[in-house]
Amino acid sequence: MSILLVGLALSGCIGGEDTQTPPTNTDDGMTADDAVATENTGSVTGKVVTAALEPVEGAFITLIKGGLEPLETQTRADGTYTLNEIPPGTYIAQFSKGTYKEVARSVQIEANKVLEVNTQIEKLSDAELGLVYTDGPNSMNGFLGCGAGVAVNDTTRERGASLNPCFYDENSKNVFEFEVGEGLKTLLVGLTWSPAGGVSGERLNIGVETNETEENLITPKYTYAKQTDRPDIILRIDEDDITDADWAWSNITGSQTIQVRVFPGMSNPPTAIYQQTFTVWWQAWYNGEAPEDTSPIPDQ
């Protein structure tokens, strides 16, 4: 019997309490383990977890009601909490922890009843915390197909233009688009391929554009590479590399479409047949520039 009375005293449920009395806390700032309601007060208990159902320790649970001092407790190591001696009424229950998104919900406290409220809270992303983060590396596979007996030229030109551009195989895929957002500091674009299909397989060009017109190409417009043991191209574009202020990374609001165009280098003598597969890689750095020599191509 004496043990029972001690437990009741710790949970603040001895009769005759003032309904405005704040919750009874233990010495470490946590509420008593047992949820106990009385004829004049209610209790709320539950568990706070992540989306992966992992317990969140040290999350604050705050009950707010006009005319009363907020009532507050924290979760234990297993994510559970208990708050006793709550005057009846409708409260806003806030669940919060420093690097997590706050959750608020309405709860109805009734005398002589224990309300169970279990809640999930999500961690704030690096973007929401203003930390440096990356999108990628992302990859896109492409293919260039050209005909026989003509020079392999800049195939971004219209058919019939000067220099007799090669025509595309119907399966060609050489233009890619992706979105970048606010806070962009560095854009890295890479190109990998294994040379095939004649002399021009030793050369590929890549253009990074803000739209489909040549007047608005980001500078440097193109980069170029000859065949090597690993014929990769890596193009880095920081804020200072953009000459057109309208396309400055700092001016991005919401999102902006970036276009990548891959095309063969000119060959002399002409290539008889040209069919080339390749992979485009890209990585965006936000809230901070990419370290020097960073590559969007894995394992580099």
N, C-alpha and C positions, 0 to 999 in steps of 0.2 A: 504493500500500500504506500509506503514512504517513497519508493522509487517512482510510482505512478504520480504522486503529488509533485515531485521534482520535475518530471517530464512536463506536466501541465503548466507549471510555473514558467519553465523555459519557453514554452510556446505561447505564453501570454494569454491563456484562456481561463484564468481564475475569474470568477463572476464579479460583476459590479464595475467593469471597466468604463472609462469615459470613451464614448464612441469616436472622439477626435484624437485619441491617443495614437502616436506613431507606432509602427510595428516593432515588436520586440526582437532585438538582434543579439547574437552571441558575441563574445569578446573579439572574434576575428572579423566582425562585420557581416557575417552571414546570418540568415534567419534560422530559427530552430528547424530541425529536420522534419518534424511532424507537422502536417497541415491540419489545423484545428479551427473549426468555426464555433461561434457561441451564439446565444440567442440575440445578441446585439451586433455581432460582427460576422463577416465572412472571411474566407481564405482563398488564395489562388496558389496553385502549384503547377509544375510542368517541367519541360525539358527544352533546352535550346540546342539545336544541332545545325550543322552545315548541310548543303545540298547532298553531300555524300553520307549524311547521317552520322557524322563524327561529332562528338560533344564539344560544345564551346564553353571553355572555362573563363570566368571573369566577365561575362556579359552582364550589362546592367539591365534590370527590369524596373521601369518607373511607371507608377500609376498616377495619372493626372486627373484631377477633378476640380472644377471651379469652386473657390471658397475654402479649399483644404490645402495643406502643405503636401507636396508630392511625396508619395511613399516609394521607397526604393530598396532593392536588394541586388545581389549578384549571384551568378550561377557558380555551382561548385565544380570540382574537377570532372565530374561525370556529366556536366551540363544541366543538372537539375537545380531547381530553386523552389523556395517556399516563402510566401508572404502572408502573415497572419494579422489579425486585429484590424481588418479593413472595414470602415463604415459602409453600409449598403449604398448602392448607387451605380450610375453608369460612369465608367472611367475610360480614358485613353491609355492603353498599355503600350509603352515604348520599349523595344528591345534593341540594344545598341552595344557596340564595342568599337574601339578606335578605327580599325582597318576594315570594318564590315559595314554594309549598307544597313541603315536603320529601318526597322519594321515597326509600324504602328497599327494598332487595331483596337476596336471598341470592345469592352468587356462589361458584363453586368454582374455586379457583386450582390449577393443576397445573404441576409443573416442566416446563420445556422447551416450554411452550405459551403462546400469546398468546390471551387471551380478549377478544372484542369485545362491549362492552355499550353500546348506544345507548339513551338515555332521554329522555322528554318530561317537562317540569315546567311547572306552571301557575302563573300569577301569582295572588297572594292578592287577593281582592276588597277594595274599600273597606270593606265591612262587616267583613270578617275583620281588616282593619288598624285598625278603629275610626275611620275617617275619615268625614266627612260625605258622604252620597250620597243619591240620589233614586230613587224608583220612579215612572216616568211622565215626561211626562204620558201618561195612558191615556184612551181615549175609548170611549163606548158610545152608540149611537143609539137613540132612543126615539120613541114615538108615543102621542098621547092622542086618543081618539075619543069624542065625546059625542052624545047624541040631540038632538031638536028640541023646542022649546017649554018647556024647563025651565031654571032658573038653573044656571049652571056653578059648582058648589060644591066643597068639599073632597072629592075622590073617594076618599080613603082610608077614608071611613066606609062602613059596610055599607049595602046597598040597603035602602030603606025608612026610613032614619034621617031625622031632621029636616032641613030645608032642601032636601029633594028632590034628592039628589045625582044628577048625570047618570050614565047607564049607560055602560059602556065598549063600544067597538067590539071585536069579537073579536080584532082585530089590535093592540089597545093593548099597549104595553110601557112601563111607567113605574116599575118597581121593579128596582133593580140591586144586586148584591152583589159585593164584592171583599175580599181579605184584606190585612191589615196585620200587621207583625211587631214583634219586640222592637227597642227603640232608637228608636221613632217619636217625633218631636218636634213636627212640624207636619203637618196634613192639609189640603190645599187641594182644594176641590170647585168646579167651574165649570159653568155652564149656558148654552148658546147656542141661539138659535132665531130664525127669521124669522116674525113674527106672521102668522097665517092663520086663517081660519074665524071671523070676527066679532070683536066687542069683546073677548072674553076672550082672543083671541090676543095682546093687548097685555100680558097679565099671566100669569106662571107663578110657582109657589112650588116650593121645593126643601127637602126635609127630610133631614138626615143622622142616622142612627139606629144604635145598637149592636145592636138586635134589632128584632123586628116589633111590639113593644108600645109604646104612647105613653108609658108610665110611665118608660121608660128612654131617652128622647130626649136627645141631647147638646144643650146650650145653647150658642149660640142655636139654638132648635128649627128655625126656618125663616128664610129671608131672602126678600126681595121686591123686584121691580123692575118699573117701568112701561116702556112702550115708549120706546126711544131710537133714535138712529141705529144703534146696535149694542146690542140689548137683552140684555146679558150679566149674569149673576150670578156673583159670586165669593165663596165662603164659606171663611174661614180658621179653623181650629180648632187652637189651641195647648193645651198641657197646662193652662194657667191658665183656659181657657174651659170646662173640664169640671167640673160641680158634683158629679157622682156619683163618689165616690172609687173605686168598684168598676170604673169604666170608664176610670180614669186611664191615660194612655199608658204611664206607668212601671210599671204592673201587668201589662202584656201579657207573657205567656210563650208562646213558640211563635208563635201567630198568633191574630188576632181578626177576626171577620167584621164588616164595615161595610156598612150598607144605605143606599142613596140612593133617596128616593121623590120623584117629580115629580108635581105636580098643579096644576090650573088655579086661578087666583084667582076669587073670586065676581064675577059681572058683574051690572050693573043698568043698563039693562034686560036681560032674559034673552037669551042667545045662541040663535039659531035652530038653527044647526048648528056644531059645533066639532070640527075635526080639525087637530091640530097635531103637527108633527115637531119634534124637538129633539135636542141632543147633550149628554151629560153628560161632563165632563172631571174627572179626579182625578190628584193627585200627592202622594206621601208623602215627607217629608224625615226622614232618620234621622241620629242622632248629632249633630244640630244643627238649630236652627230655621231655617225659610226666611227669607231676607231680606225686609224690608218691601216691599210692593207687588209681591211675586212672584205671578204668575198661572199657573194650570194650563192656561190656554187658549193655544195657540201663537200667536206673532206679537203678543203683547200686552206 
